[in-house]
């Protein structure tokens, strides 16, 4: 059921209004570089390759390569971009989880409380 206009979800314990549920470093440099690179690849395939596709005049199974590139190749590249993004984000999350576990173990070894 859709929520009424102006509805705000209840706050988590310790959360103040206006706080986001994600840590401020959620989009650190590696996430931003990944997004920038994949966006550049998408723009390159979508606009540049399609613009110059007319110059690619050789056949693939009876169809010109320019037709194949613009009708099918761009879609396949987009699917590959989504797959790479999902794989990389899972990899980054595993790295962050391992770093948090190592930091908590280091804090416990030094006698610091994790919530302090």
ChimeraX attribute file (.defattr): number of C-alpha atoms within 10 A of each C-alpha:
attribute: neighborCount
match mode: 1-to-1
recipient: residues
	/A:1	3
	/A:2	5
	/A:3	8
	/A:4	7
	/A:5	6
	/A:6	6
	/A:7	8
	/A:8	9
	/A:9	7
	/A:10	8
	/A:11	12
	/A:12	9
	/A:13	6
	/A:14	5
	/A:15	11
	/A:16	9
	/A:17	9
	/A:18	7
	/A:19	10
	/A:20	9
	/A:21	9
	/A:22	8
	/A:23	8
	/A:24	9
	/A:25	8
	/A:26	8
	/A:27	11
	/A:28	9
	/A:29	10
	/A:30	12
	/A:31	16
	/A:32	11
	/A:33	12
	/A:34	15
	/A:35	13
	/A:36	12
	/A:37	13
	/A:38	18
	/A:39	13
	/A:40	12
	/A:41	15
	/A:42	16
	/A:43	12
	/A:44	14
	/A:45	19
	/A:46	18
	/A:47	13
	/A:48	12
	/A:49	17
	/A:50	18
	/A:51	13
	/A:52	10
	/A:53	17
	/A:54	14
	/A:55	10
	/A:56	13
	/A:57	12
	/A:58	10
	/A:59	12
	/A:60	11
	/A:61	7
	/A:62	7
	/A:63	11
	/A:64	15
	/A:65	19
	/A:66	21
	/A:67	17
	/A:68	15
	/A:69	20
	/A:70	18
	/A:71	12
	/A:72	10
	/A:73	18
	/A:74	19
	/A:75	14
	/A:76	11
	/A:77	16
	/A:78	16
	/A:79	12
	/A:80	13
	/A:81	17
	/A:82	12
	/A:83	12
	/A:84	14
	/A:85	16
	/A:86	12
	/A:87	11
	/A:88	15
	/A:89	15
	/A:90	12
	/A:91	12
	/A:92	14
	/A:93	11
	/A:94	12
	/A:95	12
	/A:96	12
	/A:97	12
	/A:98	12
	/A:99	12
	/A:100	12
	/A:101	12
	/A:102	12
	/A:103	13
	/A:104	15
	/A:105	14
	/A:106	13
	/A:107	13
	/A:108	12
	/A:109	10
	/A:110	9
	/A:111	9
	/A:112	12
	/A:113	10
	/A:114	11
	/A:115	4
	/A:116	4
